[in-house]
Amino acid sequence: MNARFKSYLVADNNTRQVYHDLLTYGTPDDPQPVEGRFAWDGKDAWISPDTLQSPNPRFWATTGYYFQSIPFVLADPGVRYALMADEDLDGVSHSMVKASYDDGVGDSPGDTYTLYVNKETSLVDAIRYTVTYGRGRPAPDAPVRENLFYYLDYVTVDGLTTPTRYEGFSFTDGQKGDKRNEAWVTDISFRQPFDASKLAMPEDGRVQPMPDGS
């Protein structure tokens, strides 16, 4: 998706339900103000008004929340872990943990997340991840297409330490490639009340199904 959007996201950490107020959407160089909403209610993802074709709410409603909440969300049921050999990242040795998923867990059980854990701070400095959304679980002998995502500019909010900036790169044959994306988080709170009424789809909304063949 060659686009940039900004939203105000509120998530329920117990149910993983999420709703967004969509504030801007457009090209990376020219995001424009927009009025919209999208959400994941635990069963369906929807967007309002239905004239908005992007962002895809089925994919994006929980993506930002999930990535920022690593490693905590990796304690969810159905996640498998493997301790890997240490690896260097930018000249620094990191402890490595790989997370994968049981069948039927989420929309993309074929995804994997490999965490670079800083040995001195115990913080996640970066992750490598795959995206299998809409394609199902890949065959065991299929080539692995990974992305490298840096976790940067940590701050402590309400007693929890969290990154506020992310930079993504291609990752091929063990090497970092070109920069692909970036993201920022502001106005963080872990005490914001969750308004469950915002999970109800407005009359002008539409439900976003999984892609065909998933």
C-alpha positions as CSV (number, residue, x, y, z in Angstrom):
1,M,0.0,0.0,0.0
2,N,1.7,3.1,-1.2
3,A,-0.2,5.4,1.1
4,R,-0.1,7.2,4.4
5,F,-2.9,7.6,6.9
6,K,-3.3,9.0,10.4
7,S,-5.9,7.7,12.8
8,Y,-6.8,8.0,16.5
9,L,-6.8,4.4,17.7
10,V,-8.3,3.0,20.9
11,A,-7.9,-0.7,21.7
12,D,-9.3,-3.0,24.5
13,N,-6.3,-5.0,25.7
14,N,-8.5,-7.7,27.0
15,T,-10.7,-8.4,23.9
16,R,-8.3,-7.1,21.2
17,Q,-11.3,-5.0,19.8
18,V,-10.1,-1.8,18.2
19,Y,-11.7,1.3,16.7
20,H,-10.2,4.2,14.8
21,D,-11.2,7.7,13.9
22,L,-9.6,8.3,10.5
23,L,-8.0,11.7,10.3
24,T,-5.9,11.9,7.1
25,Y,-5.4,9.6,4.1
26,G,-3.5,10.0,0.9
27,T,-0.1,9.5,-0.8
28,P,3.0,9.5,1.4
29,D,3.8,13.0,0.2
30,D,0.3,14.4,0.4
31,P,-2.0,12.9,3.0
32,Q,-5.3,14.9,3.0
33,P,-7.9,15.4,5.8
34,V,-10.7,12.9,5.8
35,E,-13.6,12.0,8.1
36,G,-14.1,8.3,8.5
37,R,-14.1,5.5,11.0
38,F,-13.1,1.9,11.0
39,A,-13.0,-0.9,13.6
40,W,-12.6,-4.6,14.4
41,D,-15.4,-5.7,16.7
42,G,-14.0,-9.1,17.4
43,K,-15.9,-10.7,14.5
44,D,-16.1,-8.3,11.7
45,A,-14.1,-5.4,10.4
46,W,-15.9,-2.4,8.9
47,I,-15.3,1.1,7.5
48,S,-17.5,4.2,7.3
49,P,-18.5,5.8,5.1
50,D,-18.7,2.9,2.6
51,T,-17.3,5.1,-0.1
52,L,-13.9,4.9,1.5
53,Q,-12.0,2.1,-0.3
54,S,-8.9,2.4,1.8
55,P,-7.4,1.7,4.2
56,N,-8.5,-2.0,4.3
57,P,-10.1,-2.2,7.8
58,R,-9.7,-6.0,8.0
59,F,-6.0,-5.6,7.7
60,W,-5.3,-2.2,9.3
61,A,-7.7,-2.1,12.2
62,T,-5.4,-4.1,14.4
63,T,-2.1,-3.9,12.7
64,G,-0.8,-0.8,14.3
65,Y,-2.0,-1.9,17.7
66,Y,-0.4,-5.4,17.3
67,F,3.0,-4.1,16.2
68,Q,3.2,-1.5,18.9
69,S,2.1,-4.1,21.5
70,I,4.9,-6.6,20.7
71,P,6.1,-8.4,22.8
72,F,3.1,-8.4,25.1
73,V,0.5,-9.6,22.5
74,L,2.8,-12.6,21.8
75,A,1.6,-14.0,25.1
76,D,-1.8,-14.7,23.5
77,P,-3.1,-18.2,23.2
78,G,-2.0,-20.1,20.1
79,V,1.4,-18.5,19.8
80,R,4.5,-20.8,19.6
81,Y,8.0,-19.7,20.5
82,A,11.5,-20.8,19.5
83,L,14.7,-19.5,21.0
84,M,17.1,-18.8,18.1
85,A,20.9,-18.4,17.9
86,D,22.1,-14.9,18.7
87,E,22.3,-12.5,15.7
88,D,24.0,-9.2,15.0
89,L,22.0,-6.2,14.0
90,D,24.0,-3.1,13.1
91,G,27.0,-4.5,14.8
92,V,25.3,-5.4,18.1
93,S,24.6,-9.0,19.2
94,H,20.9,-9.6,20.1
95,S,19.0,-12.5,21.7
96,M,16.6,-13.9,19.2
97,V,13.0,-15.3,19.7
98,K,10.8,-16.5,16.9
99,A,7.0,-16.5,17.3
100,S,4.6,-18.5,15.0
101,Y,1.0,-19.4,15.3
102,D,-1.3,-22.4,15.5
103,D,-3.8,-23.0,12.7
104,G,-6.9,-20.9,13.0
105,V,-5.2,-18.2,15.1
106,G,-6.2,-14.8,13.6
107,D,-6.5,-13.9,9.9
108,S,-2.8,-14.8,9.2
109,P,-1.7,-17.9,11.1
110,G,1.2,-18.3,8.6
111,D,2.8,-15.1,9.8
112,T,6.1,-15.2,11.8
113,Y,7.7,-12.6,14.0
114,T,11.4,-12.9,14.9
115,L,12.4,-10.5,17.7
116,Y,15.8,-8.8,18.2
117,V,16.0,-8.4,22.0
118,N,18.7,-6.0,23.3
119,K,20.8,-7.9,25.8
120,E,21.4,-4.8,27.9
121,T,18.0,-3.2,28.0
122,S,15.8,-6.3,27.4
123,L,13.8,-4.1,24.9
124,V,12.9,-5.2,21.4
125,D,15.2,-3.2,19.1
126,A,13.7,-4.7,15.9
127,I,11.6,-7.5,14.5
128,R,11.6,-9.5,11.3
129,Y,8.2,-10.4,10.1
130,T,6.3,-12.1,7.2
131,V,2.9,-11.1,5.8
132,T,0.6,-14.0,4.7
133,Y,-2.7,-12.1,4.9
134,G,-5.0,-13.3,2.1
135,R,-2.6,-16.0,1.0
136,G,-3.0,-18.7,3.6
137,R,-0.2,-20.6,5.3
138,P,2.8,-20.9,2.9
139,A,4.1,-24.3,1.9
140,P,7.0,-25.6,4.1
141,D,9.5,-25.3,1.2
142,A,8.2,-21.9,0.0
143,P,10.8,-19.0,0.0
144,V,10.6,-16.8,3.0
145,R,9.9,-13.1,2.3
146,E,10.7,-11.1,5.4
147,N,10.7,-7.4,6.4
148,L,12.9,-5.8,9.0
149,F,11.1,-3.3,11.3
150,Y,13.1,-1.1,13.8
151,Y,11.5,-0.1,17.2
152,L,12.8,3.4,18.0
153,D,12.5,6.3,20.4
154,Y,11.1,4.5,23.4
155,V,9.2,6.4,26.1
156,T,7.6,5.4,29.4
157,V,3.9,6.1,29.6
158,D,1.7,5.1,32.6
159,G,4.5,2.8,33.8
160,L,4.9,1.0,30.4
161,T,7.8,1.5,28.1
162,T,6.9,1.6,24.4
163,P,8.4,2.7,21.1
164,T,7.1,5.8,19.3
165,R,8.8,5.5,15.9
166,Y,9.3,2.6,13.5
167,E,11.3,2.2,10.3
168,G,10.7,-0.7,7.9
169,F,13.2,-2.2,5.4
170,S,13.2,-5.1,3.0
171,F,15.2,-8.1,4.2
172,T,16.6,-10.6,1.8
173,D,19.2,-13.4,2.3
174,G,20.0,-12.1,5.8
175,Q,20.7,-8.6,4.6
176,K,18.8,-5.3,5.2
177,G,17.6,-3.8,1.9
178,D,15.8,-0.6,0.9
179,K,13.7,1.4,3.3
180,R,10.0,0.6,2.7
181,N,7.9,2.4,5.3
182,E,7.9,4.3,8.5
183,A,5.3,5.1,11.3
184,W,5.0,7.2,14.4
185,V,2.9,7.1,17.5
186,T,1.9,10.1,19.5
187,D,-0.6,11.0,22.4
188,I,-0.1,7.6,24.0
189,S,-2.2,6.5,27.0
190,F,-2.7,3.2,28.6
191,R,-5.6,4.6,30.8
192,Q,-7.9,5.8,28.0
193,P,-11.4,4.4,28.5
194,F,-12.7,2.1,25.8
195,D,-16.1,3.2,24.3
196,A,-17.6,-0.1,23.2
197,S,-20.4,1.8,21.5
198,K,-17.9,2.9,18.8
199,L,-17.7,-0.7,17.7
200,A,-21.2,-0.6,16.2
201,M,-21.0,0.0,12.4
202,P,-22.9,3.1,11.3
203,E,-25.6,2.8,8.7
204,D,-23.3,4.1,6.0
205,G,-20.6,1.5,6.8
206,R,-19.6,-1.7,5.1
207,V,-18.1,-4.9,6.3
208,Q,-14.7,-5.9,4.8
209,P,-14.4,-9.6,4.1
210,M,-11.3,-11.6,3.9
211,P,-9.8,-11.8,0.4
212,D,-10.9,-14.6,-1.8
213,G,-8.8,-17.7,-1.4
214,S,-7.8,-17.0,2.2
